[in-house]
């Protein structure tokens, strides 16, 4: 009995620190979204710089997640998590004292590196700490940390920006991150999760993936320029080389057999990619729309942006619990269909759209994404053997961050096409609105594909957990 009590206490400690890590990373990211105009007013930067303050961060995370996932398997997931949390806190605090927009982008890239360490471990740690019968609930709590950060970021972040200045967002995040670093080390002392080392770390595969994905996404953001096209070509070649090498590496960072032989794993990860491609840029787009087209300040903008994650926060644990009882992928498909409706509604924004309409569409978007997120993670983690939990966790996070990158790149590309690559002026507001509306329409289309991918299950519904029960 005492052993069970101790185990439950340790489970709660694990869940608390990883949920806090999810909160802090998303709090900072969403706070930066509402701080963009304040940063613009200080340094008078171009639309490219504004885009890169968000894009650079998520690009670094996406490029390094899979190598970090394999590194976590080999060196220990708790160890890499604690190192990543400590690095995140230090870099976030240092970002507050940056002297220029260029150096702030550099710090954002470093924050992406530390966040990749965290995201490579979080889902695996929760999945390993909790048994299958309560895993969906635990994953729901973990995901609620993301949405709580997305809730507090626009609201508290907007208040911080308006009252103290945007630099205080980084100071506060850094201090809270330092506290969670200590709690992580203390709460997970005496435990570790690692896999036996079968071969040397896959440096070639890691390099090919990082270079290929980075070149591809940067190239997309620079289209239709010739340099953008060249970078896209280099990126495609790099990703192709990565996939070729992974079929030959003795211990690859990505086990392609999981995609080829496990339908649930493959299509659920595709659904994750499409969902985040469709649901990440809306926060960036709405921040621009509300502040430039509707003329709202950072705090009021944050108050409106908080609607979606405020709905997601309480619904996510309930969706996770429900995924313990019914087929998770079907629940995820319903959630993604709700997102399609909301994104389609946001494509009709105008220069005088009523606030009630904006609030309604954002609330529906939050509901849909909450119904999707924890069930689809439950489906992926339940479809693989325990020894692949680190790879599965890193793959989920990679699909999530790559989707976010594509979402931001698409938004930045259309913004540059319609508005240009200069500082946003009042004469650009009609073109900005056109860019926002068209982007929302395209994002809705991506989520339609996400609905279809979520529905795909194992070849036989009666298959065992190892074959894809979800």
Beta strands, then each sheet from edge to edge (+ up, - down):
end
